Amino acid sequence: ANPGLFAALAALSPSAEMAEVLLRSTKLATARGAFAEDSTASAEALWCGATGGWLQLPKRTRQLPPRPQPWLPQLLTTGLQQGLCKAGSGDFLWVSDDGLRARHLDDTGNEMHGVLMGSQPLTPCRAGAYFEVTLEEVRPGESPDGLTLGVTATSPDGLAPDDSPATLEHIPETWSLGYDGQMWDCKSGTLTQVDWDPRSLAEGDVVGLLVTASEGELLIFRNGSAVCAGPRGIPVTSRKLYAVV
């Protein structure tokens, strides 16, 4: 940095003395390294000796800048203040009275029919509609599917009491991502492979879902970091959306 400074000053006040100072500072930076702290002190001495003036260059810090924080939707809550409820009969589900905790009752992984829905619509914010869940327990061994999150324009009351959807995509007007590394878009009616497999999740992981206000795009977060994008064009600003898990 010092030779550049002297070059600028020499351009403003050209003289043989300034040219010599520039040459000597360039040689000094090349010999000792442009960022050496002692070269800064020596350059200051050169300046003062050549011009009779006073110059103090800022001390170079070796401290690294702070690590950037992961981007998160600007929300202070999980988005599920009213809790979750069973989708239909929910034969294989236990849900706490406040709706904030739930567990699938089949430990073998052979049974599905464990779909949960938000009791109330998600409240959109500037970023979009967001909710998150924390994994308190993970079924040991291999599973055919992992945690699946999504949103639906179907309210819990829109399902028959005796209905028990096996998986999220069986609920009308639903967009979801997870399974064994796939996403569901109700507009196309197809499951599509994605680059994230929820079977890699572990106990204690916080998994969030955001539907962006700008594009209606479904994004999945793991412990604060975006890991996968899903369907787009979800009507987050024009329809009431409910969380589905």
Buried (B, 14 or more C-beta within 10 A) or exposed (E): BBBEBBBEBBEEEEEEEBEEBBEBBBEBBEEBEBEBEEBBEBBBEBBEEBBEEEBEBEEEEEEEEEEEEEEBBEBEEBBBEBBBBBBBBBEBBEBEEEBBBBBBEBEEBEEBBBBBBBBBBBBBBEBBBBBBBEBEEBEEEEBEBBBBBBBBBBBBEBBEEEEBBEBBBBBEBBBBBBBBBBBBBBEEEEBEEBEBBBBEBEEEBBBBBBBBBEBBBBBBBBEEEBBBBBBBEBBBEEBBBBBBB
